Amino acid sequence: MSGHSKWATIKRKKAANDAKRSNQYAKLLRAVEVAAREGGGDLAANMTLASAVEKAKASSVPNDNIDRAIKRGSGADADAARYEEVTYEGYAPGGIALFVEALTDNRNRTAQDVRHAFTRSGGNLGETGSTAWMFTRKGLIVVEKAAAPDEERLFEQALEVGAEDVKDAESSWEIVTDPTDLARVRDGLRNEGTELFSAELTMLPQSTIPVDGGEARKVLQVIETLEDLEDVQNVYANFDIPEEVMASL
């Protein structure tokens, strides 16, 4: 399972404190607003928006807040801040590749914050193109094994509704789709009665690097420092850290 996916799953299972939850709400709503601005406010026609809304709802963001963000993005609020997407690439200790997505209304501020975060946490900011080629845009659905049908039935369901692959991710199943098929596969699984833990557009690494022990702590420190930045939406990584080690850290 990709480092980002496993890390995100563990963090969702462990409730964040109120300050971090508030910060996360703001990030999720910003993603909804930008997706609506770029692709329109119709969830059925805008997969990026649908994914952003799904992610916000999974984090218990109030529906009224989500609706207002869609309206701001759709042009109903002329005074809304104008955010743009920017990406950064770099490395954590051990040669772990990182791909960072941010939404900002001030590129210079965000670039400075990201550079500083890499430096003070032991990572290295790279040049454009240094790590992006290691990741591929995919749809990702996570089903916890405790709530899943038996393995054979889940594989059948997933493939029948158009999934590309189903992977064993320790305590969860990871169902991979083409980005354009995410909604169809998600809805198909739900119609079969399968309980989904999450469904989102993501960046999956083409291969992963095993990390354990003290090196794992250093890698996660870089990622957490970046994720704590107000403008950073997602940090994708190609590490493979055992789930129990990640949870303990």
N, C-alpha and C positions, 0 to 999 in steps of 0.2 A: 504494500500500500504506500502511496506517496507520502513523503514526510509531512507536507502541509495538511493532507487529508486526515492523517492519523492524529496529528497535533490538534487540529481544529475539532475533531470528534471528542478528544479527551477534555479539551477546554469547555466544550458545551456541556459535558456531563458534570463538570465541577462548576458550581455557580460562582460567578465573579462577584467581587464586592460592589457596592452601589456606585462608587466613583467610576470604576471601569465599565460597569454596565451602562451608565449614562454616556460615557465616551463612545461605547460601541453602538448605542442607539443613534448617535449623531452620524457616525460613519455609515451605518446601514441606510439611513434616510438620505444621506448625500448620494449614495450609490443609486437609490431609487430615483432621485431627482434627475441625475445626469442621464440615466438610462431613458427616462421619459422624454427628456429634452432631445436626445439624439435619435430615438426611434419612435417617438409618439407614445401616448398614454394608454393604448390598447394592449392589454396583456396578451391577448391571443395572437397579435401580430408582432409583438416585440418580445423575443425570447430573453433578451438581456434584462428587460424590465421584469418579466415574469420570474426570472431567477432571483433578482434583487428583492422582489416583494416576498418570495418564498423564504428567502434567507432572513429577512426582517421579521416575518411572522414567526419563524422558528425560534427567534430570539426574544419573542414576546413583545415586540414593538407594537404599541397600540394602533389599531386600524385607522383611527382618525389622523394620526401622525403620518401614516403611510399615504393616505388619500391626499393630504395637504402637500406632501412631497411630490406626488404625481402631478398635481395641479400646478405647482411651482415649475416643474420641469416642462410641462406642456404649454407654458406661456401664460397661464392664468394670473401669475404674480409677476408684474413687470419689474418689481424692485428686488427680486431674488438674486442672490449672488451667482455669478457665472463661473462654474467649475470646468476644468479641463482634465483629461486623463494624461498622466505622465507615467513612465516606467523607468526603473533603475535596475541595474544588474551588478552582481558582485559575488563575493565568496565569504563563507564562514570558515572557522578553523577546520583543518582536515580536507580542504579542497571542496567543501560542500557548496554547490552552486545555488545562488539565490536569484529570484526574479520578483521584483517589488512593483506592485501597482498602487498608484496614488491618484487622488482627485484633489485638485488645488485651484485656488483663485490667485495664487502668487507663486510662480514657478521658481523664482530665486530663493524665496523663503524655504520652500519644500526641498529644493536641492541642497541647500545648506544644512537643513535638519537631517536629511538622509545621510549626507556625507559624515556629519558629526556622529550620528548613531552608529554607522559602520565602524568608525575609528575608535570610539570609546568602548565598544563592546568586543573588540578584537577581530572584527571582520575587515574586508577590503572592498571598497567600491570599485567596480570595473568599468570598462568602456562599453558603449552601446554595442550590442551584438555579442558580448563575451559569454553570456549564458542563455540568452533567449532561445537559441537553437536547440537547447537541451530539453525544452518543454513544448507540449502540444495542447492546444485548446480542446477540451472535452467536456461532456456532461458527466456528472458524477452523482450517483445515488448510493447512499449508505443505508444498509439494513442491519440492525443488530441481530446477531445470531439467536439471542434469547427470545426475540419476537418474530423470527423468520420461519417460513415453512421449512420442511426438510430440504436438504441440499439439492437433491435431484429435482424436486418440484420448483424450487426457486430458479434453478438454471432454465428449466423449461419455460416458466413464466417470462423470465427476462428475455430470452431469445425469441419467444413468440411475439412479444410486443416491440421488438426491434433493437434490443441492446447489442452492443458489440462484444462485450466480454463480462464475465463475472469472476472476481478474484477473492481469494481467501485473505482476510485482513485481521487475523487473530480473533478478536471478539465480535467482528462485524464482517458482512459481505460488502464488497465494493463493486457496484454495477456501472460499467463505463458505456457511454453512448456518444454518438456523433452530437456536436452541439445543437444541431437543428432538430434532433430527435429527442432531446431531453424531456420536453413536456409530454410527448406521446408515450414514452416509456414510463415516465413517472405516473401518468394518469392510468396507463394500462395496468401497472402493478397495483395501484390503489384499488382499481376496479376488481382485481382478483382477491382483494382483502389483505394484501401485504402491507404491514405497517412500516413506513419509511422513517428513518431517523433524520435524513437530510437529502436534499436534491438541489444541485447548483451547477452553474458553469464554473469551470476551474481550469488550471493549467497543470497537467500531469507530466512528470519527468519521464523521459524515454528509458532511463535506467537509474538505479539508486546505488548509493554507497553505504555500506554497513557502518554504523557508529555505535559505540558503547562507552560505558564508564565516564571518566572525567571529560573526554572529548565531547560526549553527548551534552553535558552541561554547558560547555562553551558554545556549542552550536545553537542550543535553545536560547542562550543568553542574547546572542546576536539577533535572533528572530524576535524575541520578546521586546527588545529595545526598539526595533524597527516598528513592530506592531503597535507599540504605545504612542507612536507619533500620530498627531491629530489627522494629518492628511493621508496617511498610509491606509489603504483598504485591505490589501492582501500581500502576504509574503509566501511565495512558493519555494520549495526546497527539494533537493534530490537525495536527502538523507533517508536511511532506514534504521530507526532506533526501535528496539523491542518495546512493545506497549507498556509492559510493567516498569521498565526503566524510565520511559517518558512520564508515566503517571507519577512516579516517585520524585521526579525532578520538578 
